[in-house]
Amino acid sequence: MPQDIVPPRGERLQLPESVWLRDPMISDLKGEVDDKYMYSVDNKDGGLHGWISSGPPDPAVVGFWLVFPSPEFCSGGPTKQNLSNHTGPSCLAMFHGTHYIGDDIVSSFANGEAWRKVYGPVFVYLNSTRSVNNAYDLWLDAKEKGYQFWTITDSKGEELVHISPGSPTQLGNMTYVSHRDGATAWKIGFPDRTAMGFFVPDPNPNYVDKLFINCPEKYRQYGLWDRKIAEKKYSPTTWQIKFNLNGITSGIYKLRLSVAASNHSDIQVRVNNPKRERPLFEVADLGMDNTIGRHGIHGLYQLFSFDVPSALFIKGDNIVYLTQANAGNQFVGVLYDYIRLEAPASPGHSDWVAEESVVSNHSF
């Protein structure tokens, strides 16, 4: 309730949008944490959301729904996350926002540059019932609502695109082969542009939202590990990737580092010498999507590929050091998606090119 997010019922946490419910109007929620980012959703999944009134204003319980027939007009692509609701009498149709991606999505234009973009369509649907007991039926009814798509026919009445309910058009197999230079020495994670599968410590049990207790992305419950070394001071962190090489192939190895999200991170990469003054690879102040503070596992995706001379490796045990060097605050950090070390390129590579291929059957 709106009264819960201000004192004395609610106490704001270090992320200003987050409120610890000390004495909420609904007593079952006491001790939980709530904020608007709890209700974020990917563009591809945000087809319908809305409100159902909590009581009969006389004579009916009312449902208010926003239906997105297509997310194609939304900036940032299908996995860009947007807010869907706020506390209070608001229901959002987010067309454009920097959440989970930062200023990279903000449109910028030269002086006098012509530009235009169409937003929509968005379908506003209202329904009602005379019984509070049937309130859930309003949600089921809204989910069944479709939307009319239109096209202009030619003089013969023929359309360029034919859309038939329940009759998908098969496109056949589509094969994607990821770019690579050599055979895989090792890999960590799965290239799905999220941090799913990487370890994140359990959240502080004092600050929990029950919506996410049984969620596979459970570390969206304020899953921030503590790097604090003193009041308002935080320490950089280094992750060690240990691996064994039975032999060294002379030439240039390739390390591919894909980042699912980053917030003002300074990433440094070193090989077998953590005290080397100059890192093998470094990028400063990377990202500003604040995905960590917003309980997400993916923000602005970025891919880095760089050379590793074979002279830096030894036969036997090796270590790659990944350092997030910006002490910053508790919201500074990086979420990795996928890391792969490739051996030097070889003429006979046809046997390993298909290793990372994705073959799927598509229809619409």
Secondary structure, 3 states (H helix, E strand, C coil): CHHHHCCCCEEECCCCCCEEECCCCCHHHCCEEECHHHHEEEHHHCCEEEEECCCCCCCCEEEEEEECCCCCCCCCCCCCEEECECCCCCECCCCCCCCCCHHHHCCCCCCCCCCCCCCCCCEEEEEEECCHHHHHHHHHHHHCCCCCCCCCCCCCCCCCCCCCCCCCCEEEEEEECCCCCCCEEEEEECCCCCCCCCCCCCCCCCCECHHHCCCCCHHHCCCCCCCEEECCEECCEEEEEEEEECCCCCCEEEEEEEEEEEEEEEEEEEECCCCCCCCCEEEEEEEECCCCCCCCCCCCCEEEEEEEEHHHCCCEEEEEEEEECCCCCCCCEEEEEEEEEECCCCCCCHHHHHHHCEEEEEEC
